[in-house]
Amino acid sequence: MAEHEGRRHSGQVAIVSGAALGIGRATALRLAAEGATVVACDINEDELAKTAATIDAAGDRVRAKTADVTVQDDIDAVVAEAADAGPVTILANVAGIADFFLPVGEVDDDTWDRIIAVNLTAPMRFARAAVALMEDAGWGAITNIASVAALGGGGGGTAYTAAKHGVIGLTKSIAFLYGPRGIRCNAICPGGVNTTIAQTSGYPKVEWAGERLMASFALSGRLAEPEELAGLISFLSSTEGANLNGAVIASDAGWTSA
């Protein structure tokens, strides 16, 4: 049992994207366990249902919405569900996809557009909607999942790296402009995490680019578990993290300290 279980986020409503698997699922479970009503969304309906069922068994604090985060109407539906649940004070932008580590000379337009849409435009759209609700509530905390790829050039392909660098800019802008209004925004830059992304879009399609990136990956250390990132998101979303705004936190087992 977590020290603050059932108390840290009591009476709050949280939106969590990418909640079907990995960091998103772990975050939805963690925030619910600590008292929040979680509006969990993902395009993967079957796995999202498993997330919701786990939370229901733990205390009926979840509303699951199947959503494609690249579709504005789907985002609107998720946000409307959250607004109906109560004062929205937490947004965790977790949904993300990788780009097969494609270098710029190999990036096709469809891959570029999809990576930017999921990894950068969707967090902006969720934040755009959430800030109004948070202002109504009097405060709020947004956490964006970036990546070690947001801190350099050796953590992903060109599209993924560009998108995650953009997430840092998005985070800093929100933090600076909305901090005086009681809304904080921070970014977490994970290194390797034990998720299914490697089986979907996290392996190199271009041999020479993969070999080049291995020089960086050799510094990556151990894989984190999704629950470790979820705990950090919970902290940043709580009053305990009240002095953190615009922070970019590398949770990477020391990868970027090398």
Stockholm file with secondary structure:
# STOCKHOLM 1.0

chainA/1-258         MAEHEGRRHSGQVAIVSGAALGIGRATALRLAAEGATVVACDINEDELAKTAATIDAAGDRVRAKTADVTVQDDIDAVVAEAADAGPVTILANVAGIADFFLPVGEVDDDTWDRIIAVNLTAPMRFARAAVALMEDAGWGAITNIASVAALGGGGGGTAYTAAKHGVIGLTKSIAFLYGPRGIRCNAICPGGVNTTIAQTSGYPKVEWAGERLMASFALSGRLAEPEELAGLISFLSSTEGANLNGAVIASDAGWTSA
#=GR chainA/1-258 SS CCTTTTTTTTTCEEEEESTTSHHHHHHHHHHHHTTCEEEEEESCHHHHHHHHHHHHHHHSCEEEEECCTTCHHHHHHHHHHHHHHSCEEEEEECCCCCCTTCCGGGCCHHHHHHHHIIIIIHHHHHHHHHHHHHHHHTCEEEEEECCGGGSSSSSSCHHHHHHHHHHHHHHHHHHHHHGGGTEEEEEEEECSBSSTHHHHTCSCSSHHHHHHHHHHHTTCCSCBCHHHHHHHHHHHTSGGGTTCSSCEEEESTTGGGC
#=GC SS_cons         CCTTTTTTTTTCEEEEESTTSHHHHHHHHHHHHTTCEEEEEESCHHHHHHHHHHHHHHHSCEEEEECCTTCHHHHHHHHHHHHHHSCEEEEEECCCCCCTTCCGGGCCHHHHHHHHIIIIIHHHHHHHHHHHHHHHHTCEEEEEECCGGGSSSSSSCHHHHHHHHHHHHHHHHHHHHHGGGTEEEEEEEECSBSSTHHHHTCSCSSHHHHHHHHHHHTTCCSCBCHHHHHHHHHHHTSGGGTTCSSCEEEESTTGGGC
//
